[in-house]
Amino acid sequence: MQRVEELSIVVDENIEIQSDVVEHNWKAIKIVGLLDFALIGIFAKISIILAQAEISIFAISTYNTDYILIKSDKLDKAINALQDNGYNFI
């Protein structure tokens, strides 16, 4: 049996979590659109743009949607960097 070494849980900040390892002040950017599994590099391009802007990310992929979590104080800078590279926000 494989031993579990780590578990990350992402919840809305308004939900009360009893833990000494909770990290707050994240904002999510949702990548809108159906992303076929055959598509290559979408997430990589976005993360490279943000890395070049010196913005660290926490990436989450689900079956239907991808999210990039960014610290709240870096959100405006992230949006500007992505918009400067042709990404649109709705």
N, CA, C and O of each residue as an XYZ file, in Angstrom:
360
protein
N       0.842     -1.180      0.000
C       0.000      0.000      0.000
C       0.885      1.241      0.000
O       1.867      1.320      0.739
N       0.523      2.206     -0.839
C       1.286      3.435     -0.956
C       0.944      4.382      0.188
O      -0.223      4.547      0.543
N       1.964      4.996      0.754
C       1.782      5.927      1.855
C       1.474      7.329      1.324
O       2.151      7.803      0.412
N       0.477      7.986      1.875
C       0.131      9.353      1.492
C       1.082     10.301      2.203
O       1.189     10.289      3.429
N       1.772     11.122      1.418
C       2.741     12.049      1.995
C       2.234     13.474      2.073
O       2.722     14.272      2.873
N       1.255     13.791      1.243
C       0.818     15.174      1.197
C      -0.620     15.239      0.698
O      -1.057     14.403     -0.093
N      -1.341     16.236      1.170
C      -2.705     16.461      0.731
C      -2.939     17.961      0.676
O      -2.725     18.666      1.663
N      -3.377     18.447     -0.477
C      -3.726     19.855     -0.625
C      -5.227     19.960     -0.829
O      -5.813     19.242     -1.639
N      -5.832     20.861     -0.087
C      -7.263     21.107     -0.206
C      -7.447     22.581     -0.516
O      -6.928     23.440      0.195
N      -8.189     22.873     -1.577
C      -8.440     24.249     -1.979
C      -9.917     24.523     -1.769
O     -10.770     23.852     -2.350
N     -10.221     25.517     -0.928
C     -11.604     25.875     -0.638
C     -11.743     27.390     -0.649
O     -10.758     28.124     -0.573
N     -12.976     27.834     -0.746
C     -13.274     29.256     -0.653
C     -12.747     29.785      0.672
O     -12.832     29.109      1.697
N     -12.212     30.975      0.648
C     -11.605     31.545      1.842
C     -12.607     31.753      2.984
O     -12.206     31.868      4.142
N     -13.883     31.802      2.672
C     -14.901     31.986      3.709
C     -15.218     30.708      4.470
O     -15.929     30.747      5.474
N     -14.705     29.593      4.012
C     -14.924     28.316      4.697
C     -13.881     28.173      5.793
O     -12.683     28.332      5.557
N     -14.349     27.874      6.976
C     -13.473     27.754      8.150
C     -12.756     26.401      8.134
O     -13.400     25.353      8.099
N     -11.438     26.431      8.161
C     -10.622     25.221      8.178
C      -9.815     25.203      9.471
O      -9.156     26.187      9.809
N      -9.867     24.097     10.187
C      -9.094     23.943     11.416
C      -7.736     23.344     11.074
O      -7.597     22.125     10.975
N      -6.746     24.195     10.897
C      -5.411     23.727     10.549
C      -4.405     24.825     10.833
O      -4.734     26.011     10.803
N      -3.179     24.418     11.110
C      -2.115     25.401     11.319
C      -1.309     25.625     10.040
O      -0.295     26.324     10.065
N      -1.742     25.049      8.935
C      -1.021     25.202      7.675
C      -1.908     25.779      6.566
O      -1.765     25.420      5.398
N      -2.804     26.656      6.936
C      -3.697     27.296      5.969
C      -3.003     28.534      5.411
O      -2.393     29.311      6.145
N      -3.112     28.696      4.102
C      -2.541     29.878      3.466
C      -3.677     30.656      2.808
O      -4.485     30.088      2.073
N      -3.730     31.950      3.076
C      -4.823     32.801      2.597
C      -4.358     33.736      1.484
O      -3.190     33.752      1.094
N      -5.320     34.512      0.992
C      -5.085     35.600      0.044
C      -4.682     35.134     -1.344
O      -3.739     35.663     -1.932
N      -5.389     34.151     -1.864
C      -5.202     33.704     -3.235
C      -6.396     34.153     -4.068
O      -7.518     34.204     -3.563
N      -6.172     34.472     -5.306
C      -7.228     34.782     -6.270
C      -7.095     33.817     -7.437
O      -5.984     33.439     -7.809
N      -8.216     33.420     -8.012
C      -8.209     32.449     -9.103
C      -8.473     33.108    -10.444
O      -9.340     33.973    -10.574
N      -7.716     32.686    -11.426
C      -7.984     33.024    -12.820
C      -8.442     31.727    -13.467
O      -7.714     30.735    -13.486
N      -9.650     31.747    -13.994
C     -10.222     30.563    -14.640
C      -9.954     30.642    -16.140
O     -10.247     31.652    -16.779
N      -9.406     29.590    -16.686
C      -9.181     29.537    -18.126
C     -10.469     29.044    -18.758
O     -10.874     27.897    -18.569
N     -11.106     29.930    -19.511
C     -12.432     29.663    -20.059
C     -12.309     29.001    -21.421
O     -11.450     29.352    -22.230
N     -13.177     28.045    -21.650
C     -13.231     27.368    -22.939
C     -12.997     25.885    -22.766
O     -12.414     25.442    -21.776
N     -13.456     25.129    -23.735
C     -13.237     23.699    -23.697
C     -11.817     23.411    -24.157
O     -11.452     23.704    -25.295
N     -11.021     22.838    -23.268
C      -9.633     22.530    -23.587
C      -9.511     21.038    -23.856
O      -9.501     20.226    -22.931
N      -9.421     20.698    -25.104
C      -9.279     19.308    -25.503
C      -7.952     18.754    -24.979
O      -6.948     19.464    -24.937
N      -7.960     17.494    -24.585
C      -6.736     16.883    -24.058
C      -5.623     16.836    -25.101
O      -4.455     16.676    -24.744
N      -5.958     16.970    -26.370
C      -4.950     16.946    -27.427
C      -4.232     18.295    -27.569
O      -3.181     18.372    -28.205
N      -4.790     19.346    -26.984
C      -4.143     20.655    -27.061
C      -2.876     20.655    -26.217
O      -2.843     20.086    -25.126
N      -1.856     21.286    -26.725
C      -0.555     21.260    -26.059
C      -0.090     22.683    -25.777
O      -0.170     23.555    -26.642
N       0.393     22.909    -24.569
C       1.113     24.129    -24.253
C       0.318     25.318    -23.766
O       0.911     26.360    -23.488
N      -0.990     25.218    -23.648
C      -1.791     26.365    -23.212
C      -1.373     26.802    -21.811
O      -1.071     27.971    -21.575
N      -1.363     25.858    -20.902
C      -0.992     26.160    -19.523
C       0.465     26.609    -19.445
O       0.799     27.505    -18.671
N       1.319     25.996    -20.236
C       2.740     26.343    -20.244
C       2.947     27.789    -20.691
O       3.737     28.512    -20.085
N       2.257     28.213    -21.731
C       2.406     29.589    -22.231
C       1.999     30.604    -21.168
O       2.681     31.608    -20.959
N       0.886     30.333    -20.505
C       0.413     31.248    -19.468
C       1.395     31.287    -18.309
O       1.709     32.362    -17.799
N       1.880     30.134    -17.891
C       2.809     30.109    -16.748
C       4.141     30.767    -17.097
O       4.772     31.365    -16.225
N       4.581     30.672    -18.346
C       5.825     31.337    -18.760
C       5.658     32.851    -18.701
O       6.539     33.561    -18.216
N       4.524     33.341    -19.197
C       4.259     34.790    -19.142
C       4.303     35.278    -17.697
O       4.914     36.305    -17.402
N       3.659     34.547    -16.807
C       3.623     34.964    -15.399
C       4.986     34.810    -14.739
O       5.351     35.632    -13.898
N       5.736     33.799    -15.090
C       7.093     33.633    -14.545
C       7.984     34.791    -14.985
O       8.770     35.304    -14.189
N       7.867     35.204    -16.240
C       8.659     36.336    -16.735
C       8.278     37.632    -16.024
O       9.098     38.544    -15.909
N       7.036     37.715    -15.549
C       6.582     38.884    -14.783
C       6.888     38.715    -13.292
O       6.480     39.540    -12.474
N       7.605     37.646    -12.945
C       7.990     37.338    -11.567
C       6.784     37.121    -10.659
O       6.732     37.608     -9.530
N       5.820     36.377    -11.189
C       4.599     36.042    -10.448
C       4.544     34.528    -10.299
O       4.484     33.802    -11.291
N       4.564     34.058     -9.062
C       4.454     32.620     -8.836
C       2.990     32.212     -8.883
O       2.099     33.015     -8.607
N       2.756     30.960     -9.235
C       1.390     30.468     -9.397
C       1.204     29.149     -8.672
O       2.161     28.452     -8.337
N      -0.064     28.831     -8.441
C      -0.489     27.520     -7.962
C      -1.505     27.064     -9.004
O      -2.593     27.631     -9.099
N      -1.159     26.051     -9.777
C      -1.993     25.604    -10.883
C      -2.880     24.439    -10.463
O      -2.451     23.533     -9.749
N      -4.124     24.486    -10.923
C      -5.081     23.421    -10.658
C      -5.769     23.066    -11.971
O      -6.289     23.938    -12.666
N      -5.766     21.799    -12.297
C      -6.477     21.324    -13.481
C      -7.543     20.334    -13.045
O      -7.281     19.424    -12.258
N      -8.739     20.523    -13.564
C      -9.811     19.561    -13.351
C     -10.147     18.954    -14.713
O      -9.520     19.292    -15.717
N     -11.103     18.088    -14.745
C     -11.486     17.467    -16.005
C     -11.953     18.509    -17.016
O     -11.601     18.428    -18.193
N     -12.742     19.486    -16.571
C     -13.329     20.469    -17.477
C     -12.660     21.834    -17.486
O     -12.819     22.580    -18.453
N     -11.927     22.180    -16.457
C     -11.469     23.557    -16.298
C     -10.069     23.595    -15.710
O      -9.684     22.733    -14.919
N      -9.318     24.606    -16.110
C      -8.012     24.876    -15.504
C      -8.086     26.209    -14.770
O      -8.756     27.145    -15.206
N      -7.384     26.269    -13.649
C      -7.330     27.477    -12.839
C      -5.880     27.799    -12.531
O      -5.045     26.907    -12.383
N      -5.596     29.088    -12.439
C      -4.299     29.541    -11.962
C      -4.579     30.405    -10.747
O      -5.281     31.411    -10.837
N      -4.028     30.007     -9.619
C      -4.180     30.779     -8.395
C      -2.949     31.655     -8.219
O      -1.811     31.218     -8.394
N      -3.217     32.906     -7.865
C      -2.179     33.916     -7.723
C      -2.421     34.643     -6.412
O      -3.569     34.876     -6.032
N      -1.369     34.996     -5.732
C      -1.524     35.777     -4.505
C      -2.238     37.097     -4.831
O      -1.977     37.719     -5.860
N      -3.124     37.501     -3.952
C      -3.982     38.671     -4.175
C      -3.212     39.924     -4.563
O      -3.651     40.688     -5.423
N      -2.067     40.133     -3.931
C      -1.315     41.364     -4.204
C      -0.634     41.356     -5.575
O      -0.086     42.378     -5.989
N      -0.656     40.231     -6.282
C      -0.043     40.118     -7.615
C      -1.082     40.013     -8.728
O      -0.723     39.922     -9.902
N      -2.359     40.024     -8.373
C      -3.410     39.793     -9.364
C      -3.409     40.844    -10.469
O      -3.435     40.486    -11.646
N      -3.380     42.112    -10.128
C      -3.399     43.162    -11.156
C      -2.201     43.043    -12.088
O      -2.336     43.207    -13.301
N      -1.038     42.762    -11.531
C       0.176     42.597    -12.336
C       0.030     41.392    -13.270
O       0.456     41.444    -14.424
N      -0.567     40.319    -12.774
C      -0.779     39.122    -13.598
C      -1.743     39.403    -14.744
O      -1.494     39.010    -15.884
N      -2.835     40.079    -14.440
C      -3.818     40.418    -15.479
C      -3.165     41.282    -16.538
O      -3.355     41.040    -17.730
N      -2.398     42.284    -16.132
C      -1.729     43.156    -17.097
C      -0.754     42.384    -17.971
O      -0.709     42.594    -19.184
N       0.029     41.493    -17.370
C       0.997     40.702    -18.134
C       0.291     39.816    -19.153
O       0.734     39.711    -20.297
N      -0.793     39.186    -18.750
C      -1.530     38.323    -19.674
C      -2.214     39.122    -20.774
O      -2.204     38.715    -21.936
N      -2.807     40.256    -20.418
C      -3.440     41.100    -21.433
C      -2.413     41.621    -22.431
O      -2.694     41.695    -23.627
N      -1.232     41.980    -21.952
C      -0.159     42.439    -22.839
C       0.266     41.362    -23.825
O       0.865     41.659    -24.859
N      -0.046     40.111    -23.503
C       0.303     38.986    -24.373
C      -0.900     38.394    -25.098
O      -0.857     37.260    -25.573
N      -1.984     39.184    -25.177
C      -3.124     38.807    -26.004
C      -4.231     38.034    -25.329
O      -5.174     37.610    -25.997
N      -4.147     37.834    -24.013
C      -5.205     37.124    -23.308
C      -6.299     38.097    -22.899
O      -6.018     39.233    -22.515
N      -7.542     37.652    -22.981
C      -8.697     38.488    -22.640
C      -9.324     38.023    -21.344
O      -9.278     36.842    -20.999
N      -9.910     38.968    -20.633
C     -10.602     38.675    -19.382
C     -12.045     39.102    -19.520
O     -12.353     40.158    -20.073
N     -12.945     38.239    -18.992
C     -14.370     38.573    -19.050
C     -14.910     38.684    -17.653
O     -16.095     38.959    -17.469
